[in-house]
Amino acid sequence: MTDPTPPVADTRPHEFTTHGVTISDPWNWLKDPNYPTVTDPDVLAYLEAENAYFEAVMKPHKPLTDRLYEEMKARIKEDDSSVPQKDGDWLYWTAFETGGQYRKWWRKPVDGAGPDELLLDEPALAEGKEYFRLGAFAVSNDGKLLAYAIDDSGAERFTIRVKDLTTGEHLPDTIPGMLSEIVWTADDSGFLYGLANEQWRTDNARLHRLGTPIDSDVELFKEADEGFRVAVSETSDRQWIVIGTGDHVTSEVYLLPASDPLAKPLLVAPRKAGREYAVETHGDTLYIHTNDTDPMWRLCTAPIASPGEWTELIAPSAHFYMTGVECYRDFFVVDGREDGLDQIDIYRYDPTIAPQRIVFPEASYAAGLGDNPEYDQQVLRLGYESMVTPGTVYDYDVATAKMTTLKVQEIPSGYDAGKYATERLKITARDGTQVPVSIVYPAGFPKDGSRPLFLYAYGAYGYAIPPGFSTGRLSLLDRGFAYAIAHIRGGDDLGQQWYHDGKLEKRANTFNDFVDVAKALVADGWTDAGKIAIAGRSAGGELMGAVINSDPAQWGAVIADVPFVDVLNTMLDESLPLTPGEWPEWGNPIEDEAAFALIRSYSPYDNVTAQAYPPLFISGGLNDPRVTYWEPAKWAAKLRATKTDDNVLLLKTNMGAGHGGKSGRFDSLYEAAEEHAFVLWQLGVEG
C-alpha cells in the first residue's frame, strides 16, 4: 500500500512593495477575493484536497484516535449540571443530558412553589446544524422575558431572539448581525445591544424597544475610531448601563441610567492613549479600576456627580496585579494575582476594617469569582481548580469566612489525584528573566531525559494561561508524559508589564522565553530534545510558527490550531475585521517602517526557510473571522514547497466552523483526540 500523496498548491505570481521592499507571495491566491463568502473553486478544491489527505494519513491511526476519544468521553459526566444560583425569585442552572452535545437552561422558584421550567433548549435549536453557539443570554428584570443570541455558522455574527417565558412563545423581534452582550432597561421595555459592521467590528450601542421594527432602533453611541470596539454591560446594582469603548491599550466609559437609556450618556473620563479603566458603582460613588499610574493597576473612587475627580483608594502594589473589581451592597471584591497566583480580597466600605483574603490550599492553582448575580450577595460563589484538582465550586460566607464545597467535577471513569504531582518552576530566560512554568507529571516521574513532555503556551494580548485541570490531559499523563504550561511574556501572568514585555518591539521575548523554557526542561532531565510536543492556538499558533523556524530540532510534534501566522500581510490589510484594532498589539506596518521591518523579521509565514521542520498538525476554520482560513492554508502550502524533510504535515480545515473549531462538546472532544493521537504517533508512544 502506497502512502497518501500530499497536495501541492499552485504558485501564482503576486508581488507588492511597501517601504521600498518588494515581497513575493505566490500563495496569495488562496485568499478568496469574495471573503467572507468563500466560493473560489480553486481555493475550495485545495482545502478539500488537504482535508482528504488529512483523512487518508490519519486513517491508520483511527483506532488510536477512537480509543483516546472513548477515554476522554468516559471522564465526562454526560448528564452534568451546574450548581443552581439564586437571582431574584428564581434559581437558575444549566444541564446536559446523556449523549447531548449542548446544554439546556433551567430555573425554578426559590420558594419551591412551582415546577422546573425549561428556559432554552440548545439541543433543539442546534438540531440539523453543523455548528451552533449560544452567545448573549439575558433574562429581563421581572423574569418574564428572555433575550438570547445564536450563531449557527461560526462567523460570530449572532441573531437575537426574544422569548416570552410566561407563554413559551417567541416574540416577533429578531435582530441579525449582532456582536455584543444584551442589557435590559430597568422597565424591561427594551434592551441595549451592538451590531457588527461590515468589517465585523462592533462600533455602536443601540436601544431596541420590544414590538418596534429594528430600523427604528436608537443608536445611543457610535465609535468613530476604526480600531476601537464598543461593548455594553451593567453595574452590579443594575442601576447603570455601561457603554465601554476601547482597543488593546486605551479605554473610555459612558454611563446611562438603566431607568432612562435615552438620557445623555455620562462620560466618566475622556480617552487618553495608553490609559485603561473600568467602572463599578456603589450608591453615589464610582469605583474605577485603572492602570493610569502603574501597570499593576490601582483602585480609585469618584463622585458620580464629578466622575473625573479620581481619589486613590487602593494604591498599586509591586507584587499584587489587580485584575478586577466587583461592588456588592456591603462589600467590594478585588481580584488579582500575587506573584502570578490568583487571589480574591474582600473589602468593607468602612476603611477601618482590614480586608480579608480567601485562602486556598495548594501552592499552584486557578481560582476566581463564579456567578454572583445579586447586589445583596452575602455568600460568594467561587470556582477553584489546579493541575491535579478537578474543578470545584464553593460558596464562601463573607461574614464567617466559611467555605462550603458545593460540587467537585465528577470523573465517571475514576480519578486518583495521588497518581500525579504538580510543581511551579522558575526558569531563567536568556536575558536573565525568571519565567514561571506550571508542570504536572505522573508520580515517580524519572528526570533522566527518557520521557516525553507536552509544552503549551499562548503569550499574547495580556492573556494568562491558568494552571487549571484538564481531563483530556490525563490521556497523556497516563502514557508517561509530563505536561507543562510556560507562563511566557506577552501574557499578563505576572502583571501588565509582563504583557508589555512581550509585544511590539519586545515581541521576540515571547518566542525566546518559550524556547528557553524547553531547553531548561531538557537540561533538568524532564525530557530530551525531539521528545517535546508543543501546542498553541491563534496567537499561540504564531508562537508555534516562530519557534519551528528558529529551533526546529527541539520539537517532536507541533499542534498549531487556527494559527495567526501570516502576520505581515494581515497587518497590512486594514479591510480585515481585526486589523486596525490589532495595530496597538503588533504595530502598524502601513504607516511605520520600523513596525514593517519588525513584523517581517518574525512573521512565521514570511520566515519559512529551506530546512527540516518537525511533524506538523495545522487546523483552520473556513468561517473564522479572527484568524482567516487562508493563514493556515498559505502557511501549509509554503511549508510543503520549502521544507527539506519527509516529516508529516497535515492541514485540517473545518468547512463549517470558525475560530473555536467544532461546537458540540463531543465533536470538539474528538478533535482533541485526533491531536493527541498525532502526538503519540509522532513521538512513538504506545497507544
HUPENOR-V781759 format. One record per pair of residues at least 4 apart in sequence whose C-alpha atoms are under 6 Angstrom apart, sorted by the first residue. I is the first residue (numbers start at 0). J is the second residue. If there is no record, write none. Layout:
BEGIN
I,J  I,J
END
This chain:
BEGIN
8,636  10,25  10,26  11,25  12,25  13,23  13,24  13,25  14,22  14,23  15,21  15,22  16,20  16,21  26,633  29,42  29,629  30,629  31,37  40,44  49,650  50,651  53,649  54,58  61,65  64,672  64,673  64,676  67,672  68,72  68,669  68,672  69,73  71,471  73,412  74,410  74,411  74,412  75,410  77,97  78,95  78,96  78,97  79,94  79,95  80,93  80,94  81,92  81,93  83,90  83,91  83,92  84,90  84,91  85,89  85,90  86,373  88,108  88,109  89,107  89,108  89,109  90,106  90,107  90,109  91,105  91,106  92,105  93,103  93,104  93,105  94,102  94,103  95,102  100,663  100,664  101,121  101,122  102,121  103,119  103,120  103,121  104,118  104,119  105,116  105,117  105,118  106,115  106,116  107,115  107,116  121,125  125,131  130,151  130,152  130,662  131,150  131,151  132,149  132,150  133,149  134,148  134,149  135,147  135,148  135,180  136,147  137,145  137,146  138,142  138,144  138,145  139,144  139,187  143,164  144,162  144,163  144,164  145,161  145,162  146,160  146,161  147,159  147,160  148,157  148,158  148,159  149,157  149,158  150,155  150,157  153,622  153,656  153,657  154,622  154,623  154,624  154,657  156,176  156,177  156,178  157,176  157,177  158,174  158,175  158,176  158,177  159,173  159,174  160,173  161,169  161,170  162,168  162,169  162,170  163,167  163,168  163,169  176,194  176,195  177,193  177,194  177,195  178,193  178,194  178,195  179,192  179,193  181,191  181,192  182,190  182,191  183,187  183,189  183,190  184,189  184,190  184,257  185,257  185,258  188,208  188,209  189,207  189,208  189,209  190,206  190,207  191,205  191,206  192,204  192,205  193,203  193,204  193,205  194,201  195,199  195,200  195,201  196,200  198,576  199,576  201,228  201,229  202,221  202,222  202,228  202,229  203,220  203,221  203,229  204,219  204,220  205,217  205,218  205,219  206,216  206,217  207,216  226,579  226,580  227,245  227,246  228,244  228,245  229,243  229,244  230,242  230,243  231,241  231,242  232,240  232,241  233,237  233,239  233,240  233,241  234,239  234,279  235,374  236,374  238,257  239,255  239,256  239,257  240,254  240,255  240,257  241,253  241,254  242,252  242,253  243,251  243,252  244,250  244,251  245,249  245,250  246,580  248,273  249,272  249,273  249,274  249,275  250,270  250,275  251,270  252,267  253,264  253,265  253,266  253,267  254,264  254,265  255,260  255,264  256,260  267,306  268,307  274,291  275,289  275,290  276,288  276,289  277,287  277,288  278,286  278,287  279,285  279,286  280,284  280,285  280,286  283,303  284,301  284,302  284,303  285,300  285,301  285,302  285,303  286,299  286,300  287,298  287,299  287,300  288,297  288,298  289,296  289,297  290,294  290,296  294,495  294,496  295,315  295,320  295,494  296,315  296,321  297,313  297,314  297,315  298,312  298,313  299,309  299,310  299,311  299,312  300,309  300,310  301,306  301,308  301,309  302,306  318,337  318,338  319,336  319,337  320,335  320,336  320,494  321,335  322,334  322,335  323,333  323,334  324,332  324,333  325,331  325,332  326,331  327,331  327,374  328,374  328,375  330,346  330,347  330,348  331,345  331,346  332,344  332,345  333,344  334,343  335,341  335,342  336,340  336,341  336,342  338,493  339,492  339,493  341,366  343,356  343,357  344,355  344,356  345,354  345,355  346,354  364,384  364,385  364,466  365,383  365,384  365,385  365,465  365,466  365,467  366,382  366,383  367,381  367,382  368,381  369,380  369,381  369,382  378,395  378,396  378,397  379,394  379,395  380,393  380,394  381,392  381,393  382,391  382,392  383,390  383,391  384,388  384,389  384,390  384,467  384,468  385,466  385,467  385,468  386,466  386,467  386,468  387,416  389,408  389,468  390,407  390,408  391,406  391,407  392,405  392,406  393,403  393,404  393,405  394,402  394,403  395,401  395,402  396,400  396,401  418,441  418,442  419,440  419,441  419,442  420,439  420,440  420,442  421,438  421,439  422,438  423,436  423,437  424,435  424,436  425,433  425,434  425,435  426,433  426,434  427,431  427,432  427,433  428,432  428,512  428,515  435,486  436,484  436,485  436,486  437,483  437,484  438,482  438,483  439,481  439,482  440,481  441,476  446,524  446,525  447,524  448,524  448,525  448,526  448,527  449,526  450,526  451,480  451,526  451,530  451,531  452,480  452,481  452,482  452,531  453,482  453,531  453,532  453,533  454,483  454,484  454,533  455,484  455,533  455,534  456,484  456,485  456,535  457,539  458,487  458,488  458,489  458,490  459,489  459,490  461,489  461,490  461,491  461,498  462,490  462,491  463,490  463,491  463,492  473,477  475,480  476,480  487,509  487,512  488,497  488,498  488,501  488,509  489,498  489,501  489,502  489,509  490,498  491,495  491,497  491,498  493,497  496,500  500,505  501,505  501,506  501,508  501,509  502,506  503,585  503,586  508,512  511,515  520,525  521,525  521,526  521,527  528,553  529,553  529,554  529,555  530,555  531,554  531,555  532,554  532,555  532,556  532,557  533,557  534,557  534,558  534,559  535,539  535,540  535,559  536,540  536,559  536,560  536,561  536,562  537,561  537,562  537,563  538,563  540,559  540,562  540,563  541,562  541,563  541,564  544,603  545,603  546,550  547,551  551,612  555,613  556,614  556,678  557,615  558,616  559,617  560,617  560,618  561,618  561,619  563,626  564,603  564,604  565,604  565,630  566,602  567,598  570,578  571,589  573,578  573,579  582,586  582,587  586,594  587,591  587,594  588,594  588,595  598,602  604,634  609,641  609,642  609,643  610,642  610,643  611,642  611,643  611,644  614,646  614,647  614,648  615,648  616,649  617,649  617,650  618,650  618,651  618,652  619,628  619,652  620,628  620,652  620,653  620,656  620,657  621,628  621,654  622,656  622,657  623,627  623,657  623,658  629,633  638,642  656,660  656,661  661,666  661,667  679,683  679,684
END
